[in-house]
Amino acid sequence: MDPIIHFLGGWSDTLGAASILLRLALSCCYAGIIGCERAKKRHSAGLRTFILVALGATVAMLVERFVGEQINAFIPLSAATIIGIALISSSSILYSAKGQIKGLTTAMALWATALIGIANGAGFYSVALLAFLAQMLCLALLPALESYLKNRSNHFEIHLELKDNRKLADFITTIRRLGLFIDDIEANPAYVNSGLSVYTISLTVTSDELKKYKEHHEIIEALRSLDYISHVEELH
């Protein structure tokens, strides 16, 4: 038996009015907290979206379980709901003009929140609670660790805007003197006719000194001092 059901009593394992309200309320609560975290960081899906996703998934699971108990039939509503939410959440993934992928974490958070709703609807309260806590830990704590690991990596990409395309050779020479190796250079077609020469460049740190003492943002700051560079930033 689910530990939370054992604590609350047998009524929470049935499909009575109180049990249904509890499951819907828990799904709304978990989704609301996750949605607030996403909205606070100004992501495309926020409070209302996450609550609606969790509610839909919970209702689908409740209906599936009710049909299974009453007429002994199986209707895979929960599976269809998860597939539908996966398709909808994928539309929040965008590719910016700088070649960056936006919204991937939010899309996966929507999908995971739907699974929490399914767990609540099925009466797996402990699974839903643990999944919610794990998701919040991922969203709240891991970004700092992820940023640290990326900043200490020997490989990174930059978005580079040159005032004159004839200065690309000078930039390559400077990069090599700094102790960096250019893995790839791609011209960005989104900036055609803008008056700028824009590139996405993959770099590898080869200098032992840079590996030990320099982080990516320090390298970027050094590049910004070059007068022929209009703008440069690291791609995440």
C-alpha positions in Angstrom: 0.0 0.0 0.0 1.1 3.5 -0.8 2.5 5.1 2.5 0.4 8.2 2.1 -2.8 6.0 1.6 -1.8 4.1 4.7 -1.5 7.4 6.6 -4.8 8.9 5.3 -6.9 5.8 5.3 -8.7 3.6 2.9 -10.9 6.4 1.6 -8.0 8.0 -0.3 -7.6 4.8 -2.4 -11.2 4.8 -3.6 -12.8 6.9 -6.4 -15.0 8.8 -4.0 -15.6 12.5 -4.1 -13.1 13.3 -1.3 -10.4 11.2 -3.0 -10.9 12.8 -6.4 -10.8 16.3 -4.9 -7.6 15.4 -3.0 -5.9 14.1 -6.2 -6.9 17.1 -8.2 -5.8 19.5 -5.4 -2.4 17.8 -5.1 -1.8 18.0 -8.8 -2.8 21.7 -8.9 -0.5 22.4 -5.9 2.5 20.6 -7.3 2.0 22.0 -10.8 1.4 25.5 -9.4 4.8 25.5 -7.5 6.6 24.3 -10.6 4.8 26.8 -12.8 5.7 29.6 -10.5 9.4 28.6 -10.7 9.2 28.7 -14.5 7.3 32.0 -14.6 9.7 33.6 -12.2 12.5 32.9 -14.7 10.3 34.3 -17.5 9.9 31.1 -19.5 7.2 30.5 -22.1 5.0 28.2 -20.0 4.0 29.5 -16.6 1.6 29.0 -13.7 -1.6 28.4 -15.7 -0.1 26.2 -18.3 1.5 23.8 -15.7 -1.8 23.6 -13.7 -3.8 22.9 -16.8 -1.4 20.2 -17.9 -1.5 18.5 -14.4 -5.3 18.7 -14.2 -5.7 17.2 -17.7 -3.4 14.4 -16.9 -5.0 13.7 -13.5 -8.5 13.7 -15.0 -7.4 11.3 -17.8 -6.0 8.9 -15.2 -9.2 9.1 -13.1 -11.4 8.4 -16.0 -9.2 5.5 -17.2 -9.3 4.0 -13.7 -13.1 4.5 -13.3 -13.8 2.9 -16.7 -11.5 0.0 -15.8 -13.3 -0.6 -12.5 -16.9 -0.1 -13.6 -17.1 -1.9 -17.0 -13.8 -3.8 -16.9 -12.5 -2.1 -20.1 -9.2 -0.5 -20.8 -9.1 2.9 -22.5 -5.5 4.3 -22.7 -6.5 7.9 -21.9 -3.4 8.5 -19.8 -1.0 7.3 -22.5 -2.8 9.4 -25.1 -2.6 12.4 -22.8 1.1 12.0 -22.3 1.7 11.8 -26.0 -0.5 14.9 -26.6 1.3 16.9 -23.9 4.7 15.9 -25.4 3.6 17.2 -28.8 2.2 20.4 -27.3 5.3 21.1 -25.1 7.6 20.5 -28.1 6.1 23.6 -29.7 7.7 25.7 -26.9 11.1 24.7 -28.1 12.5 27.6 -30.2 15.7 28.2 -32.1 17.0 31.7 -31.9 18.8 33.6 -34.6 22.0 33.0 -32.7 21.5 29.2 -33.0 20.5 28.7 -29.3 17.8 26.3 -28.3 15.2 27.9 -26.1 12.5 26.2 -24.0 13.8 22.7 -23.9 13.9 22.5 -20.1 10.3 24.0 -19.9 9.1 21.4 -22.4 10.5 18.6 -20.4 9.1 20.1 -17.2 5.6 20.1 -18.7 6.0 16.5 -19.7 7.2 15.5 -16.2 4.4 17.5 -14.6 1.9 15.5 -16.6 3.4 12.3 -15.3 3.0 13.7 -11.7 -0.7 14.3 -12.5 -1.0 10.7 -13.8 0.6 9.4 -10.6 -1.8 11.4 -8.5 -4.8 10.2 -10.6 -3.7 6.6 -10.1 -3.5 7.1 -6.4 0.3 6.8 -6.2 0.6 9.8 -3.9 4.1 9.0 -2.7 5.4 8.6 -6.2 3.9 11.9 -7.2 5.3 13.6 -4.2 8.8 12.2 -4.7 8.7 13.1 -8.4 7.6 16.6 -7.6 10.5 17.1 -5.1 13.0 15.6 -7.5 11.8 18.0 -10.3 12.0 21.0 -8.1 15.5 20.1 -7.1 16.5 19.8 -10.7 15.0 23.1 -11.6 16.2 25.1 -8.6 19.6 23.6 -7.8 21.1 22.1 -10.9 21.3 25.3 -13.0 24.1 26.6 -10.9 26.0 23.3 -11.1 25.4 23.1 -14.8 26.6 26.7 -15.3 29.8 25.9 -13.3 30.6 22.8 -15.3 30.0 24.5 -18.6 32.2 27.5 -17.6 35.1 25.2 -16.7 34.7 23.0 -19.8 37.5 23.1 -22.4 34.9 23.3 -25.2 32.4 26.1 -25.8 30.6 28.1 -28.6 30.4 31.8 -29.1 28.2 34.1 -31.1 30.5 36.6 -32.9 29.5 39.8 -34.7 32.3 41.5 -36.7 32.1 45.0 -38.0 34.0 44.0 -41.2 34.2 40.4 -42.6 37.8 41.2 -43.6 38.7 41.1 -39.9 37.9 37.4 -39.6 41.5 36.5 -40.3 42.7 38.9 -37.6 40.2 37.3 -35.2 41.5 33.8 -36.0 45.1 34.9 -35.4 44.2 36.5 -32.0 42.3 33.3 -31.0 45.3 31.1 -31.7 47.6 33.5 -29.8 45.3 33.2 -26.8 45.7 29.4 -26.7 42.4 28.5 -28.3 41.7 26.1 -31.1 38.9 26.7 -33.6 36.9 23.6 -34.2 34.3 25.0 -36.5 33.1 28.3 -38.0 29.6 28.8 -39.4 28.3 32.0 -41.0 24.9 32.9 -39.6 22.5 33.5 -42.5 20.0 35.3 -40.2 22.1 38.4 -40.3 22.4 38.7 -44.1 22.1 42.4 -45.3 22.5 43.6 -41.7 25.9 45.2 -42.3 27.5 42.8 -39.8 29.4 39.6 -40.4 28.0 37.1 -37.9 29.4 33.7 -37.0 28.9 30.8 -34.7 32.3 29.5 -33.6 33.2 26.4 -31.7 36.3 26.7 -29.6 38.6 24.4 -27.6 40.9 25.6 -24.9 44.4 24.2 -25.6 46.6 26.5 -23.4 47.5 25.0 -20.0 47.3 28.5 -18.5 43.8 29.1 -19.7 42.7 25.6 -18.6 43.9 26.4 -15.0 43.0 30.0 -14.5 40.6 31.3 -17.1 36.8 30.8 -17.2 34.8 31.3 -20.3 33.4 34.7 -19.3 37.0 36.0 -18.8 37.9 34.9 -22.3 34.8 36.6 -23.7 35.7 39.8 -21.9 39.1 39.7 -23.4 37.6 39.3 -26.9 35.2 42.2 -26.3 38.2 44.5 -26.0 39.0 44.0 -29.8 37.9 47.1 -31.6 36.7 45.3 -34.7 34.2 43.1 -32.7 30.7 44.6 -32.5 29.4 41.9 -30.1 30.5 38.5 -28.7 28.8 36.2 -26.2 28.9 32.5 -25.2 26.1 30.3 -26.5 24.5 28.1 -23.9 
